[in-house]
Amino acid sequence: MTTIYSLSFSSSLNCDSPAETPLALDEFPSPEILWERYCQYKGLGSAERPAVEQPYFDDGSGRSPRYYQRVAINRAVEAVARGQDRILLVMATGTGKTYTAFQIIWRLWKSKQKKRILFLADRNILVDQTKNNDFKPFGQAMTKVTHRTVDKSYEVYLSLYQAVTGSEEEQNIYKQFSPDFFDLIVIDECHRGSAAVDSAWRSILAYFSSATHIGLTATPKETKEVSNIDYFGAPVYSYSLKQGIEDGFLAPYKVVRVDIDRDLQGWRPSKGQRDKLGQEIEDRIYNQKDFDKQLVLVKRTQLVARKITELLESTDPFQKTIVFCEDIDHAERMRQALINLNPKRVAENRKYVMRITGDEAEGKAELDNFINPEVRYPVIATTSKLMTTGVDAQTCKLIVLDQRIQSMTEFKQIIGRGTRINDDYHKHWFTILDFKKATELFADPDFDGDPVKVYQPQGGDTPIAPDDELEEDSLEPGTSAEGVAEEHGDYEVEEGATWETDDTGSLGPEQRPEPRRKYVVDDVEVRVVAERVQYLDANGDLITESLRDYTRKKVQEQYASLDDFLRRWQDTERKQAILEELEESGIFWEDLIKDLGDTLGDEPDPFDVICHIAFDRPPLTRRERADQVKKRDIFNRYEGQARQVLDSLVDKYADAGITPIEDTNVLTMAPFNEIGTVLELFEAFGGKPKYQKALHELEDALYHMPA
């Protein structure tokens, strides 16, 4: 009798068997028994099971939740089924929080465990994207709360906090619902919310306290003053940026760090010096925390714009780019500086560079075009706060930090603008160009660590994190911002300064902060004193050594000698598989080749890069390897179409490398399709297996290493 070994169920499943027991195949528990025991283990009675048994939504396209989304959905649904009324999910930006929320709501709604649902957000763009995309299957059962009107005939409601609250009692239209109207409230970006002093975010939750509350965030607030965990409890599931990168669901990054002399050394005006506007400049030392807030160095802005332009021109001038600036004024000056440096691009389309901030109607109107992969313009967006969260820029390949960031929460949100992967548009990596040392936060243990509860409410303190700031598009059209006040979260605000966000232009005159005095100096020279590139290794840490040294170390970890590497290279049918393995170790081929410069010539093969860096072998270019094969004429036994194909494969290798010729689809392209059809070309070799054998012989000849 065939037996298998299986871990038994714990005693909580009413099983008395030992830790491991042999079972005959016909004795293995049936699916029904396994399900019953699982429900017992999870504490799910008959009343709670309909929600857990409810399948995911399936639109027939083949899309289904990823593994970590399934875990998050299942844990949330099970927690609700068990009666847990405060639930927190922590998922890194770009991992599909909204889609996960939809599946949770769908299963609870379809199983009739939750009949009326409220989805709360603080940004118009978040609500609209949610309604038009992930939540679309709710159809006629769903509505967005607008124009401060309430219709109680729907089952799924989407709303801004600001659309249902206000400083006056009559503006709190959520009270037109009875306190028990909603069964479930999902709070998107629950580390944030409106900035009202009376905290409308909390008032809504307190009013609907009998409902189940599920908080979603990539960056839970956990400081000595504020805490999501105190309200929602510990996360039922967390999925981090590092996990997402390791799993291949989020794009890894490289960091280009640029240090400017005035940022490091500071600047002091001469006695009685006046700025460009005729203002006498206060006599003190100005440094990085002052630049573009209290002191504008015009040539510094121009230098930053020049470095951005140089990077784009050396890679792809049309890669979507977000430049994070200190405030709206800085964003406008940066836009103008980039326009001046890119006259050709701007002449082609004036929307090449756009300022997308809360007070600029045309720029805000272009936000959808910026995040749409199919729309080319705008290419560069200069902003301050507006694009920090909620911007699903799938093809953004460059994040520029010219903003002093001291909040880990905001840093994670900003980095998250680049982590989306889009295979259709070849977006698998992104670059961070840092002028303000913000990327030093990568070294902070809290950057990708689990949230730790440190908040200790005192007396009548609220157990909910106070709000960060009101975003530019957070106000429902026609809604007054009366009563709005700014809070600085865990940023440092200099004494006497005002906390500013991009929404300042949306506030009424009585709410707008007094403009801080800002000096503009246009005759101070600035220069770059240090520039370095850092890469993300396989462990999620930034490489601090040179890329060449790092590559040598990683290759030698896998191959103890040149012979070991050559043996593996020759034995592997697809050379690309070895390159992919090394890439997963954090080797960046394009940047490595660029870093080596003239050492490897114009057309180096990754094979030669490895042999040269790791084992000190003199490199050859692809063209030189191809010419050697032609001189040796090792394929003189082939003739006709077969010989033409082999000669063309050698030329193809010289032009494009090894990867294209390993793919049989190459035979469908020029010049191969001019020689014959794929079947005819296979037949010229005596069949596909013999074609593949000839291809392997060609590869052996290309990578022949003389003793």
C-alpha positions as CSV (number, residue, x, y, z in Angstrom):
1,M,0.0,0.0,0.0
2,T,1.3,3.4,-0.9
3,T,1.8,5.7,2.0
4,I,2.6,9.4,2.3
5,Y,3.7,11.4,5.3
6,S,1.8,14.5,6.4
7,L,2.0,16.9,9.3
8,S,-1.0,16.2,11.5
9,F,-3.4,18.9,12.6
10,S,-2.9,20.4,16.0
11,S,-4.9,19.5,19.0
12,S,-7.0,22.7,18.4
13,L,-8.5,20.8,15.4
14,N,-9.5,17.9,17.7
15,C,-6.8,15.7,16.4
16,D,-4.9,13.5,18.8
17,S,-2.4,12.2,16.3
18,P,1.3,12.8,16.8
19,A,3.3,15.5,15.1
20,E,3.9,13.3,12.1
21,T,2.0,10.2,11.1
22,P,1.9,7.9,8.1
23,L,-1.3,7.8,6.1
24,A,-2.5,5.6,3.3
25,L,-3.7,7.6,0.3
26,D,-7.2,6.4,0.9
27,E,-7.0,7.5,4.5
28,F,-6.1,11.1,3.7
29,P,-8.8,13.5,4.8
30,S,-11.4,14.6,2.2
31,P,-11.6,18.2,1.2
32,E,-14.8,18.5,3.3
33,I,-13.0,17.2,6.4
34,L,-10.0,19.5,5.8
35,W,-12.3,22.5,5.4
36,E,-14.2,21.6,8.5
37,R,-11.0,21.3,10.5
38,Y,-9.7,24.6,9.0
39,C,-12.8,26.4,10.1
40,Q,-12.4,25.0,13.6
41,Y,-8.8,26.1,13.6
42,K,-9.8,29.6,12.6
43,G,-12.7,29.8,15.0
44,L,-15.3,30.1,12.3
45,G,-18.8,28.9,13.1
46,S,-21.6,28.2,10.7
47,A,-22.8,31.8,10.9
48,E,-19.4,33.2,9.9
49,R,-18.6,30.8,7.1
50,P,-20.6,32.4,4.2
51,A,-18.1,35.3,3.9
52,V,-15.1,33.0,4.0
53,E,-16.6,30.6,1.4
54,Q,-17.5,33.4,-0.9
55,P,-15.2,33.3,-4.0
56,Y,-13.2,36.2,-5.3
57,F,-14.6,38.4,-8.0
58,D,-13.7,37.0,-11.5
59,D,-14.3,39.2,-14.6
60,G,-13.3,36.4,-16.9
61,S,-10.1,38.1,-18.0
62,G,-7.9,35.7,-16.0
63,R,-6.9,38.4,-13.5
64,S,-6.8,37.0,-10.0
65,P,-5.2,38.2,-6.7
66,R,-1.5,37.7,-6.3
67,Y,-0.4,35.4,-3.5
68,Y,0.1,38.2,-0.9
69,Q,-3.2,39.9,-1.9
70,R,-4.9,36.5,-1.3
71,V,-3.3,36.3,2.2
72,A,-4.4,39.9,3.0
73,I,-7.9,39.4,1.7
74,N,-8.4,36.1,3.5
75,R,-7.1,37.4,6.8
76,A,-9.3,40.5,6.6
77,V,-12.4,38.5,5.7
78,E,-11.7,35.9,8.4
79,A,-11.1,38.7,11.0
80,V,-14.5,40.3,10.0
81,A,-16.2,36.9,10.1
82,R,-14.9,36.3,13.7
83,G,-16.3,39.7,14.8
84,Q,-13.1,41.8,14.8
85,D,-14.3,45.4,14.3
86,R,-11.0,47.2,13.8
87,I,-8.6,45.9,11.2
88,L,-5.4,47.2,9.7
89,L,-3.7,46.1,6.5
90,V,-0.2,47.4,5.7
91,M,0.9,47.0,2.0
92,A,3.7,48.8,0.2
93,T,2.8,51.4,-2.4
94,G,2.2,49.7,-5.7
95,T,1.1,46.4,-4.4
96,G,-2.6,46.8,-5.1
97,K,-4.2,48.0,-1.9
98,T,-7.3,49.2,-3.7
99,Y,-7.8,46.0,-5.6
100,T,-7.3,44.1,-2.4
101,A,-9.9,46.3,-0.7
102,F,-12.3,45.7,-3.5
103,Q,-12.0,41.9,-3.2
104,I,-12.5,42.1,0.6
105,I,-15.6,44.3,0.2
106,W,-16.9,42.1,-2.7
107,R,-16.8,38.9,-0.7
108,L,-18.4,40.5,2.4
109,W,-21.0,42.2,0.2
110,K,-21.9,39.2,-1.9
111,S,-22.2,37.0,1.1
112,K,-24.5,39.6,2.7
113,Q,-22.2,39.8,5.7
114,K,-21.9,43.5,5.1
115,K,-24.7,45.2,3.2
116,R,-23.8,48.9,3.2
117,I,-20.2,50.0,2.8
118,L,-18.5,53.4,2.9
119,F,-15.1,53.8,1.2
120,L,-13.3,57.0,2.5
121,A,-10.3,58.7,1.0
122,D,-8.9,62.2,1.1
123,R,-8.1,62.8,-2.6
124,N,-10.4,63.3,-5.5
125,I,-8.1,61.4,-7.7
126,L,-8.1,58.4,-5.3
127,V,-11.9,58.3,-5.2
128,D,-12.3,58.6,-9.0
129,Q,-9.6,56.0,-9.8
130,T,-11.2,53.6,-7.4
131,K,-14.7,54.2,-8.8
132,N,-13.7,53.9,-12.4
133,N,-11.3,51.0,-12.1
134,D,-11.1,48.5,-9.3
135,F,-14.6,49.1,-7.9
136,K,-16.3,49.2,-11.3
137,P,-18.0,45.7,-10.8
138,F,-20.2,47.2,-8.1
139,G,-22.1,48.9,-11.0
140,Q,-25.4,50.5,-10.1
141,A,-25.1,49.6,-6.5
142,M,-22.3,52.2,-6.1
143,T,-22.2,55.9,-5.9
144,K,-19.8,58.7,-5.2
145,V,-21.0,61.3,-2.7
146,T,-20.9,64.7,-4.4
147,H,-22.3,68.2,-4.1
148,R,-23.0,67.6,-0.4
149,T,-26.1,65.5,-1.2
150,V,-27.1,62.2,0.3
151,D,-29.0,59.4,-1.5
152,K,-29.7,56.5,0.8
153,S,-30.7,54.1,-2.0
154,Y,-27.2,52.8,-2.7
155,E,-25.2,50.0,-1.0
156,V,-21.6,51.1,-1.8
157,Y,-20.6,54.7,-1.2
158,L,-17.3,56.3,-2.1
159,S,-16.5,59.7,-0.5
160,L,-13.9,62.2,0.4
161,Y,-13.7,63.0,4.1
162,Q,-14.2,66.7,3.1
163,A,-17.3,66.0,1.0
164,V,-19.3,64.9,4.0
165,T,-17.8,67.1,6.8
166,G,-17.2,70.8,7.5
167,S,-16.6,73.3,10.3
168,E,-20.3,74.0,10.6
169,E,-22.7,71.4,11.9
170,E,-25.0,71.6,8.9
171,Q,-22.0,70.7,6.7
172,N,-21.5,67.4,8.4
173,I,-23.9,65.7,6.0
174,Y,-22.7,62.2,7.1
175,K,-25.1,62.7,10.0
176,Q,-28.0,62.4,7.6
177,F,-27.2,58.7,7.8
178,S,-28.2,56.9,10.9
179,P,-25.2,55.8,13.0
180,D,-25.9,52.2,12.2
181,F,-26.4,52.8,8.4
182,F,-23.0,51.4,7.4
183,D,-21.9,47.9,8.2
184,L,-18.3,48.4,6.9
185,I,-16.1,51.5,6.5
186,V,-12.8,51.2,4.6
187,I,-10.3,54.0,5.2
188,D,-7.8,54.4,2.4
189,E,-4.4,55.9,3.3
190,C,-5.5,55.7,6.9
191,H,-2.2,57.3,8.1
192,R,-3.6,60.5,6.6
193,G,-6.8,62.4,6.4
194,S,-8.3,65.9,6.4
195,A,-6.4,68.5,8.5
196,A,-9.4,70.0,10.2
197,V,-8.7,70.9,13.9
198,D,-11.8,68.9,14.9
199,S,-10.5,66.0,12.9
200,A,-13.4,65.1,10.6
201,W,-11.6,61.9,9.8
202,R,-12.1,60.8,13.4
203,S,-15.5,62.3,13.8
204,I,-16.9,60.1,11.0
205,L,-15.5,57.0,12.5
206,A,-16.8,57.9,15.9
207,Y,-20.2,58.5,14.5
208,F,-20.3,55.1,12.7
209,S,-18.6,53.3,15.6
210,S,-20.8,50.3,15.3
211,A,-19.5,49.5,11.8
212,T,-16.4,47.4,11.1
213,H,-13.5,49.7,10.2
214,I,-10.7,48.5,7.9
215,G,-7.6,50.8,7.6
216,L,-5.4,50.6,4.5
217,T,-1.9,52.1,4.4
218,A,1.6,51.6,3.0
219,T,3.0,53.7,5.9
220,P,1.3,53.4,9.2
221,K,2.0,56.3,11.5
222,E,3.8,55.0,14.6
223,T,5.5,57.8,16.6
224,K,5.4,59.0,20.2
225,E,2.5,61.3,19.3
226,V,0.4,59.3,16.8
227,S,-0.6,55.8,16.1
228,N,-2.7,53.8,13.7
229,I,-2.1,50.6,15.7
230,D,-3.7,52.0,18.9
231,Y,-7.0,52.4,16.9
232,F,-7.0,49.5,14.4
233,G,-4.8,47.1,16.3
234,A,-1.7,45.3,15.0
235,P,-1.8,44.7,11.2
236,V,-3.5,41.4,10.3
237,Y,-1.1,41.4,7.4
238,S,2.0,43.4,6.2
239,Y,3.7,43.3,2.8
240,S,6.8,45.4,2.6
241,L,8.6,47.2,-0.2
242,K,11.5,44.9,0.2
243,Q,9.3,41.8,-0.1
244,G,7.6,43.3,-3.2
245,I,11.0,43.9,-4.9
246,E,12.3,40.4,-3.9
247,D,9.1,38.8,-5.3
248,G,9.4,40.8,-8.5
249,F,6.1,42.7,-8.1
250,L,7.8,46.1,-7.4
251,A,10.5,47.8,-9.3
252,P,14.0,48.0,-7.7
253,Y,15.9,51.2,-8.0
254,K,19.3,52.8,-8.2
255,V,20.2,56.1,-6.4
256,V,22.2,58.9,-8.0
257,R,23.3,61.2,-5.1
258,V,24.4,64.7,-6.0
259,D,26.0,66.9,-3.3
260,I,26.2,70.7,-4.0
261,D,28.8,72.8,-2.3
262,R,26.4,75.5,-0.9
263,D,24.2,72.7,0.6
264,L,27.2,71.3,2.5
265,Q,29.1,74.5,3.3
266,G,26.3,77.0,3.7
267,W,26.2,80.6,2.5
268,R,26.4,83.9,4.4
269,P,25.5,87.3,2.9
270,S,27.9,90.2,3.2
271,K,26.9,93.0,5.5
272,G,23.9,94.9,4.2
273,Q,23.6,92.8,1.1
274,R,20.4,93.0,-0.7
275,D,18.7,90.4,-2.8
276,K,17.3,90.5,-6.4
277,L,14.1,92.0,-5.0
278,G,15.8,94.8,-3.1
279,Q,15.3,93.2,0.3
280,E,18.1,93.4,2.8
281,I,19.1,89.8,3.6
282,E,19.2,88.8,7.2
283,D,22.8,88.2,8.3
284,R,23.2,84.6,9.2
285,I,24.4,81.3,7.7
286,Y,21.9,79.8,5.3
287,N,22.2,76.1,4.6
288,Q,20.2,73.2,3.0
289,K,17.2,73.6,5.2
290,D,16.8,77.2,4.1
291,F,17.3,76.8,0.3
292,D,14.2,77.3,-1.7
293,K,12.2,78.0,1.5
294,Q,13.8,81.2,2.8
295,L,16.6,81.7,0.4
296,V,16.6,81.1,-3.4
297,L,19.9,80.6,-5.1
298,V,19.0,81.0,-8.7
299,K,22.1,79.2,-10.0
300,R,21.4,76.3,-7.7
301,T,18.0,75.8,-9.3
302,Q,19.7,76.0,-12.7
303,L,22.3,73.4,-11.7
304,V,19.7,71.0,-10.5
305,A,17.7,71.4,-13.7
306,R,20.9,70.8,-15.7
307,K,21.7,67.6,-13.9
308,I,18.1,66.3,-14.5
309,T,18.4,67.2,-18.2
310,E,21.8,65.5,-18.5
311,L,20.5,62.3,-16.9
312,L,17.4,62.2,-19.2
313,E,19.5,62.9,-22.3
314,S,21.9,60.2,-21.5
315,T,19.2,57.6,-21.0
316,D,15.7,58.4,-22.3
317,P,14.5,62.0,-22.7
318,F,10.9,60.8,-22.6
319,Q,10.9,58.8,-19.4
320,K,8.2,60.0,-17.1
321,T,9.8,62.1,-14.3
322,I,8.5,63.6,-11.1
323,V,10.6,66.4,-9.5
324,F,9.6,67.0,-5.9
325,C,10.3,70.6,-4.8
326,E,10.0,72.5,-1.5
327,D,6.8,74.4,-2.4
328,I,4.8,75.8,-5.3
329,D,7.2,78.7,-6.0
330,H,10.1,76.3,-6.2
331,A,8.1,74.0,-8.5
332,E,7.4,76.9,-10.8
333,R,11.1,78.0,-10.9
334,M,12.2,74.5,-11.6
335,R,9.7,74.2,-14.4
336,Q,11.0,77.3,-16.0
337,A,14.6,76.2,-15.6
338,L,13.9,72.9,-17.2
339,I,12.1,74.6,-20.1
340,N,15.1,76.8,-20.7
341,L,17.4,73.8,-20.9
342,N,15.1,71.8,-23.2
343,P,14.0,74.2,-25.9
344,K,14.0,71.4,-28.6
345,R,11.7,69.2,-26.5
346,V,9.4,72.1,-25.5
347,A,9.2,73.2,-29.2
348,E,8.0,69.7,-30.1
349,N,5.3,70.0,-27.4
350,R,5.0,72.7,-24.8
351,K,3.7,70.2,-22.3
352,Y,7.0,68.4,-22.1
353,V,7.5,70.1,-18.7
354,M,4.4,70.9,-16.6
355,R,4.0,72.2,-13.0
356,I,1.4,69.9,-11.4
357,T,0.4,71.6,-8.2
358,G,-2.9,72.5,-6.4
359,D,-3.0,76.1,-7.6
360,E,-2.3,75.5,-11.2
361,A,-5.5,74.5,-13.1
362,E,-3.8,73.5,-16.4
363,G,-1.2,71.4,-14.7
364,K,-3.7,69.6,-12.5
365,A,-5.8,68.9,-15.6
366,E,-2.8,67.1,-17.1
367,L,-2.3,64.7,-14.2
368,D,-4.3,62.0,-15.8
369,N,-2.3,62.3,-19.0
370,F,1.0,62.1,-16.9
371,I,0.0,58.8,-15.3
372,N,-1.5,57.3,-18.5
373,P,1.2,55.1,-20.1
374,E,-0.3,55.6,-23.5
375,V,0.0,59.4,-23.4
376,R,3.5,60.8,-24.1
377,Y,3.1,64.3,-22.6
378,P,3.6,65.6,-20.0
379,V,7.1,64.0,-19.6
380,I,8.4,66.0,-16.6
381,A,6.1,67.0,-13.7
382,T,7.4,69.5,-11.1
383,T,5.4,69.3,-7.9
384,S,5.5,69.7,-4.1
385,K,2.9,67.8,-2.2
386,L,0.2,67.0,-4.8
387,M,1.9,63.9,-6.3
388,T,3.2,62.4,-3.0
389,T,0.4,59.9,-2.7
390,G,-2.4,58.4,-4.8
391,V,-0.6,58.9,-8.2
392,D,-0.5,55.6,-10.0
393,A,2.4,56.5,-12.3
394,Q,3.1,53.1,-13.7
395,T,5.8,54.3,-16.1
396,C,7.5,56.8,-13.9
397,K,11.2,56.0,-14.3
398,L,12.9,59.0,-12.6
399,I,12.1,60.4,-9.1
400,V,14.0,63.7,-8.4
401,L,14.3,64.7,-4.8
402,D,15.0,68.4,-4.4
403,Q,12.9,68.6,-1.3
404,R,14.1,68.2,2.3
405,I,12.3,65.2,3.6
406,Q,12.4,64.4,7.3
407,S,9.3,62.2,7.5
408,M,9.8,58.4,6.9
409,T,6.1,58.3,6.0
410,E,6.4,60.8,3.3
411,F,9.7,59.4,2.1
412,K,8.1,56.0,1.6
413,Q,5.1,57.5,-0.2
414,I,7.4,59.5,-2.6
415,I,9.6,56.5,-3.4
416,G,6.4,54.5,-4.0
417,R,5.7,56.7,-7.0
418,G,8.4,54.8,-8.9
419,T,7.8,51.2,-7.7
420,R,5.1,50.2,-10.2
421,I,6.1,47.7,-12.8
422,N,4.7,47.8,-16.3
423,D,5.9,45.1,-18.6
424,D,4.2,46.5,-21.7
425,Y,6.2,49.7,-21.5
426,H,9.4,48.0,-20.2
427,K,9.3,49.6,-16.8
428,H,11.2,47.3,-14.5
429,W,13.6,49.7,-12.8
430,F,13.6,53.3,-11.7
431,T,16.2,55.9,-10.7
432,I,16.2,58.3,-7.7
433,L,18.1,61.5,-8.3
434,D,18.7,62.9,-4.9
435,F,20.0,66.5,-4.2
436,K,18.9,66.8,-0.6
437,K,20.4,63.7,1.1
438,A,16.9,62.3,1.5
439,T,18.0,58.8,0.5
440,E,20.0,58.6,3.7
441,L,16.6,57.4,5.1
442,F,17.2,54.1,3.2
443,A,19.8,53.3,5.9
444,D,17.2,53.9,8.7
445,P,16.1,50.6,10.2
446,D,12.6,51.9,10.1
447,F,12.6,52.3,6.4
448,D,11.3,48.7,5.6
449,G,10.8,47.5,9.1
450,D,7.6,46.4,10.7
451,P,5.5,49.1,12.4
452,V,6.3,49.2,16.1
453,K,3.7,50.7,18.5
454,V,5.3,53.4,20.5
455,Y,2.3,55.8,20.9
456,Q,1.0,56.2,24.5
457,P,-2.2,58.3,24.6
458,Q,-2.4,60.5,27.7
459,G,-5.7,61.5,29.3
460,G,-8.2,62.5,26.7
461,D,-5.8,62.1,23.8
462,T,-7.2,60.5,20.6
463,P,-5.9,57.0,19.7
464,I,-5.9,58.0,16.0
465,A,-3.0,59.6,14.2
466,P,-3.6,63.3,13.6
467,D,-3.8,64.3,10.0
468,D,-0.7,65.1,8.0
469,E,-2.0,67.8,5.7
470,L,-4.7,68.6,3.3
471,E,-3.8,67.8,-0.3
472,E,-4.4,70.1,-3.2
473,D,-7.2,68.2,-4.8
474,S,-8.8,66.9,-1.6
475,L,-11.6,69.4,-1.5
476,E,-14.8,68.4,-3.3
477,P,-15.7,71.0,-6.0
478,G,-17.6,73.8,-4.4
479,T,-16.6,72.8,-0.9
480,S,-15.3,75.5,1.4
481,A,-11.9,75.0,3.1
482,E,-13.2,76.9,6.1
483,G,-11.8,75.7,9.3
484,V,-8.8,74.0,7.7
485,A,-5.5,74.2,9.7
486,E,-2.1,72.8,8.8
487,E,-0.3,70.3,10.9
488,H,3.3,69.4,10.4
489,G,3.3,65.8,11.4
490,D,6.8,64.6,12.1
491,Y,8.5,67.2,10.0
492,E,10.6,69.8,11.7
493,V,9.2,73.3,11.2
494,E,11.7,76.0,11.9
495,E,10.6,78.5,14.6
496,G,8.6,81.3,13.1
497,A,8.0,79.4,9.9
498,T,4.7,78.2,8.5
499,W,3.9,74.7,7.4
500,E,3.0,74.9,3.7
501,T,1.4,72.5,1.3
502,D,0.4,72.8,-2.3
503,D,-3.2,73.4,-1.3
504,T,-2.5,76.8,0.1
505,G,-4.0,78.4,-3.0
506,S,-7.3,76.6,-2.3
507,L,-7.8,78.1,1.1
508,G,-9.9,81.1,1.9
509,P,-8.1,84.4,2.7
510,E,-8.6,83.9,6.4
511,Q,-7.0,80.5,6.4
512,R,-4.0,81.2,4.2
513,P,-0.7,81.4,6.2
514,E,1.2,84.6,6.1
515,P,3.8,84.3,3.3
516,R,7.2,83.8,4.7
517,R,9.9,86.2,3.6
518,K,12.0,84.7,0.9
519,Y,15.2,86.1,-0.5
520,V,16.2,85.6,-4.1
521,V,20.0,85.8,-4.9
522,D,21.1,85.3,-8.5
523,D,24.9,86.0,-8.3
524,V,26.1,83.1,-6.0
525,E,28.0,80.4,-7.9
526,V,27.2,76.8,-7.0
527,R,28.9,73.6,-8.1
528,V,28.7,69.8,-7.7
529,V,31.3,68.6,-5.2
530,A,30.3,64.9,-5.2
531,E,28.2,62.6,-7.3
532,R,27.9,58.9,-6.9
533,V,25.6,56.1,-8.0
534,Q,24.3,53.4,-5.6
535,Y,22.4,50.3,-6.4
536,L,20.0,48.0,-4.6
537,D,21.5,44.6,-3.9
538,A,19.6,41.3,-3.6
539,N,19.0,41.9,0.1
540,G,17.4,45.3,-0.4
541,D,20.4,47.3,0.8
542,L,22.1,50.1,-1.2
543,I,25.5,49.1,-2.5
544,T,28.2,51.4,-1.1
545,E,31.2,49.9,-2.9
546,S,31.9,50.5,-6.6
547,L,29.7,48.7,-9.1
548,R,32.8,47.0,-10.5
549,D,33.9,45.7,-7.1
550,Y,30.4,44.6,-6.2
551,T,30.1,42.7,-9.5
552,R,33.4,40.9,-9.0
553,K,32.3,39.8,-5.5
554,K,29.0,38.6,-6.7
555,V,30.4,36.6,-9.6
556,Q,33.1,35.0,-7.5
557,E,30.5,34.0,-4.9
558,Q,28.9,31.9,-7.6
559,Y,31.9,30.8,-9.6
560,A,35.2,30.1,-7.8
561,S,37.3,30.2,-10.9
562,L,37.2,31.1,-14.6
563,D,37.0,27.4,-15.4
564,D,33.9,27.1,-13.2
565,F,32.3,29.9,-15.0
566,L,33.2,28.7,-18.5
567,R,32.0,25.2,-17.8
568,R,28.6,26.6,-16.7
569,W,28.4,29.0,-19.6
570,Q,29.1,26.2,-22.1
571,D,26.7,23.7,-20.5
572,T,23.8,26.1,-20.3
573,E,21.5,26.0,-23.4
574,R,20.3,29.6,-22.8
575,K,23.1,32.0,-21.9
576,Q,20.4,34.5,-21.0
577,A,19.5,32.3,-18.0
578,I,23.0,32.9,-16.5
579,L,22.7,36.7,-17.1
580,E,19.2,36.7,-15.4
581,E,20.6,34.9,-12.4
582,L,23.4,37.4,-12.0
583,E,20.9,40.3,-12.5
584,E,18.9,38.9,-9.6
585,S,22.0,39.3,-7.6
586,G,21.9,43.0,-8.3
587,I,24.2,43.3,-11.3
588,F,23.1,46.1,-13.6
589,W,24.6,45.4,-17.0
590,E,23.9,48.7,-18.8
591,D,25.3,50.8,-15.9
592,L,28.2,48.5,-15.4
593,I,29.2,48.7,-19.1
594,K,28.8,52.5,-19.0
595,D,30.9,52.6,-15.8
596,L,33.7,50.6,-17.5
597,G,33.8,53.1,-20.4
598,D,36.4,52.6,-23.1
599,T,37.9,49.6,-21.3
600,L,35.4,47.2,-23.0
601,G,34.9,49.1,-26.3
602,D,31.6,50.1,-27.9
603,E,29.9,46.7,-28.1
604,P,30.9,44.5,-25.1
605,D,29.2,41.2,-24.4
606,P,28.1,40.5,-20.8
607,F,30.3,37.4,-21.1
608,D,33.4,39.6,-21.6
609,V,32.2,41.9,-18.8
610,I,32.2,39.0,-16.4
611,C,35.5,37.5,-17.6
612,H,37.3,40.9,-17.5
613,I,35.9,42.1,-14.1
614,A,35.9,38.9,-12.1
615,F,38.8,37.0,-13.7
616,D,41.0,39.7,-15.3
617,R,40.7,38.3,-18.9
618,P,41.2,40.8,-21.7
619,P,37.8,41.7,-23.2
620,L,36.6,41.4,-26.8
621,T,33.7,43.3,-28.4
622,R,30.8,41.4,-29.9
623,R,32.0,42.5,-33.4
624,E,35.5,41.0,-32.7
625,R,34.0,37.7,-31.6
626,A,31.8,37.6,-34.7
627,D,34.8,38.4,-37.0
628,Q,36.8,35.5,-35.4
629,V,34.0,33.1,-36.1
630,K,33.8,34.2,-39.7
631,K,37.6,33.9,-40.2
632,R,37.6,30.4,-38.9
633,D,34.8,29.4,-41.3
634,I,33.7,26.6,-39.1
635,F,30.3,26.2,-40.9
636,N,31.7,25.4,-44.3
637,R,29.8,22.1,-44.3
638,Y,26.5,24.0,-44.4
639,E,25.2,25.5,-47.7
640,G,22.2,27.2,-49.2
641,Q,19.6,28.5,-46.8
642,A,21.3,26.9,-43.7
643,R,24.6,28.8,-44.4
644,Q,22.7,32.0,-45.0
645,V,20.9,31.6,-41.6
646,L,24.1,31.0,-39.7
647,D,25.9,33.9,-41.3
648,S,22.9,36.2,-40.5
649,L,22.9,34.9,-36.9
650,V,26.6,35.9,-36.5
651,D,25.7,39.4,-37.8
652,K,22.7,39.6,-35.5
653,Y,24.9,38.7,-32.5
654,A,27.4,41.4,-33.4
655,D,24.6,44.0,-33.6
656,A,22.3,42.9,-30.7
657,G,24.1,40.3,-28.5
658,I,23.3,36.7,-27.6
659,T,19.8,37.1,-26.3
660,P,18.0,37.7,-29.6
661,I,19.6,34.8,-31.5
662,E,18.6,32.3,-28.7
663,D,15.0,33.0,-29.4
664,T,13.6,31.2,-32.4
665,N,11.3,34.1,-33.1
666,V,14.3,35.8,-34.6
667,L,13.6,33.7,-37.7
668,T,10.4,35.6,-38.3
669,M,12.2,38.9,-38.6
670,A,14.5,40.5,-41.2
671,P,16.7,39.3,-42.8
672,F,15.7,35.7,-41.9
673,N,12.1,36.0,-43.2
674,E,13.6,37.0,-46.5
675,I,15.5,33.7,-46.7
676,G,12.5,31.6,-46.1
677,T,9.7,30.8,-43.7
678,V,10.5,29.4,-40.2
679,L,9.5,25.9,-41.3
680,E,11.6,26.1,-44.4
681,L,14.6,27.3,-42.4
682,F,14.2,24.5,-39.9
683,E,14.0,22.0,-42.8
684,A,17.2,23.5,-44.3
685,F,19.0,22.1,-41.2
686,G,17.1,18.8,-41.3
687,G,14.5,19.8,-38.7
688,K,14.3,22.0,-35.6
689,P,16.5,19.8,-33.3
690,K,19.3,20.0,-35.9
691,Y,18.8,23.8,-36.2
692,Q,19.2,24.1,-32.4
693,K,22.3,21.9,-32.5
694,A,23.8,24.2,-35.1
695,L,22.9,27.2,-33.0
696,H,24.7,25.7,-30.0
697,E,27.8,25.1,-32.1
698,L,27.7,28.7,-33.2
699,E,27.5,29.8,-29.5
700,D,30.5,27.5,-28.6
701,A,32.4,29.1,-31.5
702,L,31.5,32.7,-30.4
703,Y,32.7,32.0,-26.9
704,H,35.8,30.0,-27.7
705,M,38.5,30.9,-25.2
706,P,42.0,30.1,-26.4
707,A,44.3,28.6,-23.8
